[in-house]
Amino acid sequence: MPAAQHPSSVDLADRLKVLARSCDVVVRRTLSPSLIEVVLHGDGVALAGVPGNDVMVQVDNGEGTLVRRRYSVHGVDPGADTLSLWISTTHDGPARRFAQALAPGDVLDVVGPRGKIPLDDPADWHLFVGDVSALGVFYRMAHSIKVPGRAIFIVELDDPADALTANFDDGLGVTAIFVDRNGRANDDPAGLLNGLAAFALPQGEGHAYLFGEFHVVRTMRSALLDRGLDSATISLKAFYRVGRANGANGEPEKEP
Ligand SMILES: Cc1cc2nc3c(=O)[nH]c(=O)nc-3n(C[C@H](O)[C@H](O)[C@H](O)COP(=O)(O)OP(=O)(O)OC[C@H]3O[C@@H](n4cnc5c(N)ncnc54)[C@H](O)[C@@H]3O)c2cc1C
């Protein structure tokens, strides 16, 4: 199966001042109709960085070319030296096929930690908006909120059984609005807009984190600006873009 550390990964990690590691797959399991979990062993704590960070995994695109794909870290287990990824399986793509075929004992080429959107610690409340591909990182970020604090999730799901639950500290206020996709396209923001409209933003200073489809995260940003949030308190990251494969560096295209 997958190859160990590629020389280009070592160069890339040097340039980015992060780590390049060969990680062993210790678990690959189905979590829900749209999510699998992959647990990787080897420098898990250092690769995982801070809540909100992701790692780059090298995969074969099926045509003999190696490409990188980014996956946010869901969990870290310092004792076991592992990190876990929650990977969406709702589309057809090389990395999705690669992830579904993984088995314990496979070795992955991993570069990390990556990402520029950590939790805004001082905020009174944290609003997480996105689709199922962001559920894992949303839960990791919410777990790092200091109590008393507040986490609000507005997440669009392809299947009601994707509404995986998480245990949070007593004292953390948690509101979750799971929106059924109901067959809408992944670049249709209607479901998340309805979810947001159903929710009165709390008092105090809040921070919104928008992760998911390129057009959807932009529309949700505009909706939150209309609701009175300051642009400095809205962090967005496009994870993918409908109709276009992510680039070899793992990023969705930004051009029109
Ligand atoms: C910083 C960052 C963090 C990310 N974290 C996660 C994560 O934690 N979990 C996760 O599942 N994904 C995450 N992603 C998204 C993941 O990297 C992409 O979905 C990736 O493009 C999948 O690669 P692929 O080779 O399977 O599909 P690609 O070759 O990139 O795309 C093939 C086709 O599938 C479509 N597509 C790709 N991804 C999706 C999707 N999720 N839903 C619907 N259609 C899609 C594309 O529009 C395209 O038409 C993250 C992306 C970034 C940039």
The ligand as an SDF file (V2000), in Angstrom:
LIG
                    3D

 53 58  0  0  0  0  0  0  0  0999 V2000
   -7.1050   22.6770    5.4970 C   0  0  0  0  0  0  0  0  0  0  0  0
   -8.0140   21.5430    5.0730 C   0  0  0  0  0  0  0  0  0  0  0  0
   -8.4930   20.6470    6.0150 C   0  0  0  0  0  0  0  0  0  0  0  0
   -9.3500   19.6040    5.6360 C   0  0  0  0  0  0  0  0  0  0  0  0
   -9.8230   18.7410    6.5720 N   0  0  0  0  0  0  0  0  0  0  0  0
  -10.6540   17.7120    6.2080 C   0  0  0  0  0  0  0  0  0  0  0  0
  -11.1520   16.7730    7.1770 C   0  0  0  0  0  0  0  0  0  0  0  0
  -10.8240   16.8310    8.3660 O   0  0  0  0  0  0  0  0  0  0  0  0
  -11.9920   15.7980    6.7400 N   0  0  0  0  0  0  0  0  0  0  0  0
  -12.3640   15.6900    5.4240 C   0  0  0  0  0  0  0  0  0  0  0  0
  -13.1310   14.7920    5.0960 O   0  0  0  0  0  0  0  0  0  0  0  0
  -11.9050   16.5510    4.4840 N   0  0  0  0  0  0  0  0  0  0  0  0
  -11.0550   17.5560    4.8660 C   0  0  0  0  0  0  0  0  0  0  0  0
  -10.5700   18.4160    3.9260 N   0  0  0  0  0  0  0  0  0  0  0  0
  -11.0270   18.2520    2.5590 C   0  0  0  0  0  0  0  0  0  0  0  0
  -10.2260   17.2290    1.7590 C   0  0  0  0  0  0  0  0  0  0  0  0
   -8.8470   17.5380    1.7860 O   0  0  0  0  0  0  0  0  0  0  0  0
  -10.7900   17.3280    0.3270 C   0  0  0  0  0  0  0  0  0  0  0  0
  -12.1230   16.9310    0.3450 O   0  0  0  0  0  0  0  0  0  0  0  0
  -10.0140   16.5990   -0.7090 C   0  0  0  0  0  0  0  0  0  0  0  0
  -10.2060   17.2850   -1.9220 O   0  0  0  0  0  0  0  0  0  0  0  0
  -10.4560   15.1870   -0.9550 C   0  0  0  0  0  0  0  0  0  0  0  0
   -9.5870   14.6390   -1.9270 O   0  0  0  0  0  0  0  0  0  0  0  0
  -10.0210   13.6360   -3.0630 P   0  0  0  0  0  0  0  0  0  0  0  0
   -8.7450   13.2910   -3.7570 O   0  0  0  0  0  0  0  0  0  0  0  0
  -10.8490   12.5390   -2.4820 O   0  0  0  0  0  0  0  0  0  0  0  0
  -10.9910   14.4990   -4.0020 O   0  0  0  0  0  0  0  0  0  0  0  0
  -10.5780   15.6370   -5.1090 P   0  0  0  0  0  0  0  0  0  0  0  0
   -9.7260   14.9950   -6.1600 O   0  0  0  0  0  0  0  0  0  0  0  0
  -10.0190   16.8430   -4.4370 O   0  0  0  0  0  0  0  0  0  0  0  0
  -12.0160   15.9910   -5.6880 O   0  0  0  0  0  0  0  0  0  0  0  0
  -12.7670   15.1000   -6.5100 C   0  0  0  0  0  0  0  0  0  0  0  0
  -14.2070   15.6000   -6.5800 C   0  0  0  0  0  0  0  0  0  0  0  0
  -14.8380   15.4120   -5.3220 O   0  0  0  0  0  0  0  0  0  0  0  0
  -15.3880   16.6330   -4.8390 C   0  0  0  0  0  0  0  0  0  0  0  0
  -15.1520   16.6750   -3.3800 N   0  0  0  0  0  0  0  0  0  0  0  0
  -13.9590   16.6930   -2.7490 C   0  0  0  0  0  0  0  0  0  0  0  0
  -14.1260   16.6800   -1.4210 N   0  0  0  0  0  0  0  0  0  0  0  0
  -15.4670   16.6710   -1.2020 C   0  0  0  0  0  0  0  0  0  0  0  0
  -16.2480   16.6480   -0.0180 C   0  0  0  0  0  0  0  0  0  0  0  0
  -15.7100   16.6300    1.2110 N   0  0  0  0  0  0  0  0  0  0  0  0
  -17.6070   16.6290   -0.1530 N   0  0  0  0  0  0  0  0  0  0  0  0
  -18.1660   16.6320   -1.3840 C   0  0  0  0  0  0  0  0  0  0  0  0
  -17.4640   16.6510   -2.5420 N   0  0  0  0  0  0  0  0  0  0  0  0
  -16.1210   16.6670   -2.4490 C   0  0  0  0  0  0  0  0  0  0  0  0
  -14.6500   17.7390   -5.5900 C   0  0  0  0  0  0  0  0  0  0  0  0
  -15.4940   18.8620   -5.7400 O   0  0  0  0  0  0  0  0  0  0  0  0
  -14.3440   17.0820   -6.9090 C   0  0  0  0  0  0  0  0  0  0  0  0
  -15.4410   17.2220   -7.7950 O   0  0  0  0  0  0  0  0  0  0  0  0
   -9.7150   19.4530    4.2780 C   0  0  0  0  0  0  0  0  0  0  0  0
   -9.1970   20.3390    3.3100 C   0  0  0  0  0  0  0  0  0  0  0  0
   -8.3590   21.3790    3.6990 C   0  0  0  0  0  0  0  0  0  0  0  0
   -7.8270   22.3350    2.6430 C   0  0  0  0  0  0  0  0  0  0  0  0
  1  2  1  0
  2  3  1  0
  2 52  2  0
  3  4  2  0
  4  5  1  0
  4 50  1  0
  5  6  2  0
  6  7  1  0
  6 13  1  0
  7  8  2  0
  7  9  1  0
  9 10  1  0
 10 11  2  0
 10 12  1  0
 12 13  2  0
 13 14  1  0
 14 15  1  0
 14 50  1  0
 15 16  1  0
 16 17  1  0
 16 18  1  0
 18 19  1  0
 18 20  1  0
 20 21  1  0
 20 22  1  0
 22 23  1  0
 23 24  1  0
 24 25  2  0
 24 26  1  0
 24 27  1  0
 27 28  1  0
 28 29  2  0
 28 30  1  0
 28 31  1  0
 31 32  1  0
 32 33  1  0
 33 34  1  0
 33 48  1  0
 34 35  1  0
 35 36  1  0
 35 46  1  0
 36 37  1  0
 36 45  1  0
 37 38  2  0
 38 39  1  0
 39 40  1  0
 39 45  2  0
 40 41  1  0
 40 42  2  0
 42 43  1  0
 43 44  2  0
 44 45  1  0
 46 47  1  0
 46 48  1  0
 48 49  1  0
 50 51  2  0
 51 52  1  0
 52 53  1  0
M  END
$$$$
